[in-house]
């Protein structure tokens, strides 16, 4: 009985250890989106972004969010390949935010 309990406890510990990085990485995706939305909001407040630029950037963020939800809906979690795709899209979106905030247009 003690051995069975030990095996169960070891299995539970192993499961938690393996799941932790997946949960942390999903949190990183969320934090990054929050950060990018904050950068867009900051650009609006400072006048660095026009209304048209803002709508375009927010549509890009919404597309990423929709894709993330679709990935989670498939199996309840975001896999490594899916996470890589999201990160690639977020990299692209980040560059777009920078470009639009630092161009010559102001509102």
N, C-alpha and C positions, 0 to 999 in steps of 0.2 A: 504494500500500500504506500509506504514512504517513497519507494522507487517510482511508482506511478505518479505520485504528487510531484516529485522532483522533475520528471519528464514533462509533465504538463506545465510546470512553472518555467522550465527552460524554453519550451515551445512558445509560451506567452511572451517571455522576455525577448526571444529572437524575433517574434512578429512585431513587437513594439519597436525594436531596434531598427528593423528594416523599414517600417512604415514612417518613422520619424523624418528621414530625409525627404521622402515624397511629400509629406505634409508641409515641411519647411519650404520646399521648392514651390509648392502651390501658393504659399503665402508670399513668396518673393514675386510671383507673377502679379498677385493682387497689389502688393506694395508699389511695384513699378508702375502699374496703371494709375494708382492714386497719385504718384509723383508726377507722372506726365500730365494728368488732368490739372494738377496744381500749377504746372508750368504754363499750361494753356490759360488758366484763370489769371495768372500773373501777367501774361502777355496782353490780355484784354484790359486789365486794370491800368497797366502802364501805357496803353495805347500802341504797343508794338505790333498788335495783331488787328487786322481789319475784320469786319463782320464776316466777310466771305472766307477769309483765312481761318477764322475761328470755326465756322461751320464745317469746313473741309477737314480740319484737324480733329474735331469732335466726332465727325462721321467715321474717321479712321479708327479712333479709339472705340467707338461703338461696334465696329466690325470685328475688332480684336476681342472684345468682350463677348460678342455673339459666338465667335468661333470657340472661345474658351468654354462657354456654357455647353456648346454642342459636344465638345470633347468629353466633358464631365458627364453629360447625359448618356453617352455610349456605354461606359462601364463604371461610372462613379468617381473616376480619378483621371488625372492627366498623366499620360505615359511619357517616357523620355523623348520619343520622336515628336509627340505632340507639343511638349514643353519647348523643344528646340525650335519648332515652327513658330510658336507664340513669341519666343524670345527674338527670333529673326524679324518678325513683324514689328515687335516693339522697338527693336534697334532702328528699323526703317522709319517708324513713326517718330522716334526721338530726333532723328536727323531732320525730318520734315518740320518738327516744332522749332528746332534751332534755326533752320533756314528761314522760316516764315517770320520768326521773331527778330531776325537780324537783317532782313532785307530793307530796302529804302522806303517801303510803304508804311504809312501810319494811318490811323483812323481819323 
